[in-house]
Amino acid sequence: MKASISLLLLVLLCLIPAANLFSQTADEVAHAPDGGIREHVDGIFIAPIAGAPFSAKVPVEITHQLQDGTTVTRKYYTLVARDSQGRLYRETRKLIAADENREPPLIRTYVSDPQTGLRTVCSTAQRTCWTAKFHPVRRVSEAPVGPSKDDKSTLVRESLGSSTIDDLEVLGTRETRTFNAGAFGNDRPVAVTKEFWYSPRLQINLVVTRNDPRNGDQKIQVTDLSLADPDPTRFAPPQGYKMMDTQPAKSEEDAQP
């Protein structure tokens, strides 16, 4: 009997520190981590076509209107290039406030080679590069006007005529897609308008303007345009970076906007 009581006391004594530890942890942590929301902005589409080299800077500006009337404007830019072989160079950078003068931090660089079917990705945070399969998309077909296949929206397309940007002929188009009530949980119709100024010679949009109540207003414009073949070193991994056999685990700094 005494042995049973002693064993019971020993078990209780072992449980008390564990209970105290659990209580302290619960007091110190108010809630589990929140994944939050990451914003992604699609840049201009660049087809990996040969014989149309260029390099450019692509500034992006995003404006949100909050419910209380506050306006939030952020920006970033990326450098892009395509050589005569059709190889592509692209970047991702972090968003910064529109009134900041600093450089938007570089996150990753991408070099896509349509001949090998490989894309080389380099992370600035980890100073490593790795390769992945790349499926070249040389041309994208336009969405048909009228009701969508799922009957959730209707697309209207109109011509804005022609103009010139950096001595290149461009064709203007405005598209308005109106989503019906209930298309994505909306209680009334929502219209999303996009304007494009497209260069047939380069097969890229030189200006894109998006007016989207869901994601704010976005303006993308190609600047510092050069039609010369880019420096070949642009398509090589940066000096001092380590080539990996597989993609490493992402770090917080490596996350895309």
C-alpha positions in Angstrom: 0.0 0.0 0.0 2.8 2.4 0.9 4.6 1.5 -2.3 1.5 2.4 -4.3 1.1 5.7 -2.6 4.8 6.5 -3.2 4.4 5.6 -6.9 1.4 7.9 -7.2 3.2 10.8 -5.5 6.1 10.3 -7.9 3.8 10.4 -10.9 2.1 13.6 -9.7 5.5 15.3 -9.0 6.6 14.5 -12.6 3.4 16.0 -14.0 3.6 19.3 -12.2 6.6 20.7 -14.1 5.0 19.6 -17.4 1.8 21.4 -16.5 3.7 24.5 -15.5 5.6 24.5 -18.8 2.5 24.2 -20.8 0.9 27.0 -18.8 3.9 29.3 -19.4 3.9 28.6 -23.1 0.2 29.3 -23.5 0.6 32.6 -21.6 3.6 33.7 -23.8 2.0 32.8 -27.2 -1.2 34.6 -28.0 -1.9 32.8 -31.2 -0.4 30.6 -33.9 1.5 32.2 -36.8 -0.4 33.9 -39.5 0.6 33.2 -43.1 -0.6 36.6 -44.2 -1.2 37.6 -47.8 1.4 38.0 -50.5 0.7 40.2 -53.5 1.8 39.1 -57.0 1.7 41.3 -60.1 2.1 39.7 -63.5 4.7 41.6 -65.6 4.7 41.9 -69.3 4.6 38.7 -71.4 7.8 38.1 -73.3 7.9 35.3 -75.9 11.2 33.5 -76.4 11.5 34.2 -80.1 14.7 34.5 -82.1 15.7 37.5 -84.1 14.1 40.3 -82.0 16.6 41.2 -79.3 16.0 44.0 -76.8 16.7 45.0 -73.2 14.6 47.4 -71.1 13.6 48.5 -67.6 10.0 47.8 -66.6 8.7 50.1 -63.8 5.5 48.9 -62.1 3.2 51.1 -60.0 0.3 49.8 -57.9 -2.3 52.1 -56.3 -4.9 50.9 -53.7 -7.8 53.0 -52.5 -8.8 52.0 -48.9 -12.3 52.2 -47.5 -11.5 55.3 -45.4 -10.2 57.1 -48.5 -6.5 56.5 -47.8 -4.5 56.0 -51.0 -1.5 53.5 -50.9 0.9 53.6 -53.8 3.8 51.2 -54.2 6.3 50.5 -56.9 9.1 48.4 -58.1 10.9 47.8 -61.4 12.5 44.8 -63.1 15.2 44.5 -65.8 14.3 42.3 -68.8 16.2 41.2 -71.9 15.9 38.9 -74.9 18.9 38.0 -77.1 18.9 37.1 -80.8 18.7 33.4 -79.9 15.5 34.0 -78.0 17.0 33.5 -74.5 15.1 35.6 -71.8 16.4 37.4 -68.7 13.9 38.5 -66.1 13.9 39.6 -62.4 11.6 39.7 -59.4 11.9 42.6 -56.9 10.2 43.6 -53.7 7.5 46.3 -53.6 8.5 49.6 -51.9 6.6 52.8 -51.1 6.2 55.0 -54.2 8.0 58.0 -52.5 11.1 56.0 -51.6 14.3 56.7 -53.5 16.1 53.4 -52.8 16.4 50.5 -55.2 13.7 47.9 -54.9 15.5 44.9 -53.4 16.3 42.2 -56.0 14.8 38.8 -55.1 15.6 36.5 -58.0 16.8 36.4 -61.5 15.6 34.0 -64.2 17.3 33.0 -67.5 15.1 30.9 -69.8 16.7 29.1 -72.8 14.2 27.8 -75.4 16.8 25.7 -77.1 17.7 23.7 -74.1 14.3 23.9 -72.4 15.9 24.9 -69.1 15.4 27.9 -66.9 18.2 29.0 -64.5 16.9 30.6 -61.3 19.2 32.5 -58.9 18.3 33.6 -55.4 20.0 36.7 -54.1 19.3 35.9 -50.5 20.9 32.5 -50.7 23.4 33.3 -53.4 22.6 30.0 -55.1 21.3 29.0 -58.6 19.5 25.9 -59.9 17.9 24.8 -63.1 14.3 23.7 -63.8 12.4 22.6 -66.9 11.1 25.4 -69.1 8.3 25.0 -71.6 8.5 27.9 -74.1 5.3 29.7 -74.9 5.9 31.6 -78.1 2.4 33.0 -78.6 -0.7 33.5 -76.5 -4.1 33.6 -78.1 -6.6 36.3 -77.2 -9.6 35.5 -75.1 -12.8 35.6 -77.3 -15.2 38.5 -76.8 -18.6 37.9 -75.4 -19.8 35.7 -72.6 -17.2 33.4 -71.0 -17.5 29.6 -71.3 -18.6 29.4 -67.6 -21.1 32.3 -68.1 -19.6 34.2 -65.2 -18.3 37.2 -67.1 -18.5 39.0 -70.4 -15.5 40.5 -72.4 -15.7 43.6 -74.6 -12.7 44.6 -76.7 -12.2 47.8 -78.6 -9.4 49.3 -80.7 -7.6 52.4 -79.5 -5.8 52.9 -82.9 -2.1 53.1 -83.4 0.7 55.3 -82.0 4.5 55.3 -81.6 6.6 54.6 -78.4 10.4 54.9 -78.7 10.1 55.1 -82.5 8.2 51.8 -82.5 4.7 51.4 -83.9 2.3 50.2 -81.2 -1.4 49.1 -81.4 -3.8 50.1 -78.6 -6.5 47.9 -77.2 -8.9 48.3 -74.3 -10.6 45.2 -72.8 -13.4 45.4 -70.2 -14.4 42.1 -68.5 -17.5 42.4 -66.4 -18.0 39.7 -63.8 -21.6 38.8 -63.0 -22.9 39.0 -59.4 -21.8 35.8 -57.7 -18.9 35.1 -60.1 -16.4 35.1 -57.2 -18.5 35.8 -54.2 -19.3 39.4 -55.3 -22.8 40.7 -54.6 -23.0 42.9 -57.6 -21.3 43.1 -61.1 -17.6 44.0 -61.1 -15.8 45.5 -64.2 -12.1 45.1 -64.7 -10.5 47.2 -67.5 -7.2 46.8 -69.2 -5.4 48.8 -71.8 -2.5 47.5 -73.9 -0.1 49.2 -76.3 1.5 46.4 -78.2 4.6 46.4 -80.4 4.2 44.0 -83.3 8.0 44.2 -84.0 9.0 43.0 -80.5 5.7 41.1 -79.8 5.5 42.6 -76.3 3.2 45.2 -74.6 5.1 48.4 -74.1 2.4 49.8 -71.8 -0.2 48.0 -69.7 -2.8 49.7 -67.5 -5.1 47.6 -65.3 -8.1 49.1 -63.4 -9.2 46.3 -61.1 -11.4 47.0 -58.0 -10.1 43.7 -56.5 -6.4 44.4 -56.8 -6.1 48.1 -57.2 -4.8 50.1 -60.2 -1.6 48.9 -61.9 0.5 50.6 -64.5 3.4 48.8 -66.3 5.5 50.7 -68.8 8.7 49.7 -70.7 11.4 52.3 -70.4 15.1 52.6 -71.3 14.5 50.4 -74.3 17.4 49.2 -76.4 17.1 47.1 -79.6 20.7 46.0 -79.5 21.7 42.4 -78.5 22.1 42.4 -74.7 25.5 41.7 -73.1 26.0 37.9 -73.1 27.0 38.0 -69.4 23.4 38.9 -68.6 22.5 35.2 -69.3 25.2 33.7 -67.1 24.9 33.0 -63.4 26.2 35.9 -61.2 29.8 35.6 -60.0 30.1 34.0 -56.6 26.8 32.1 -56.8 26.8 28.4 -56.2 25.0 26.0 -58.6 22.7 23.6 -56.8 21.4 20.2 -58.1 18.0 21.0 -56.7 16.1 24.0 -55.5 17.0 24.9 -51.9 14.3 25.6 -49.3 13.0 29.2 -49.5 14.0 31.7 -46.9 11.8 34.6 -45.8 13.9 37.0 -47.8 13.5 34.8 -50.9 9.7 35.1 -50.9 8.2 36.8 -53.9 5.9 39.8 -53.6 
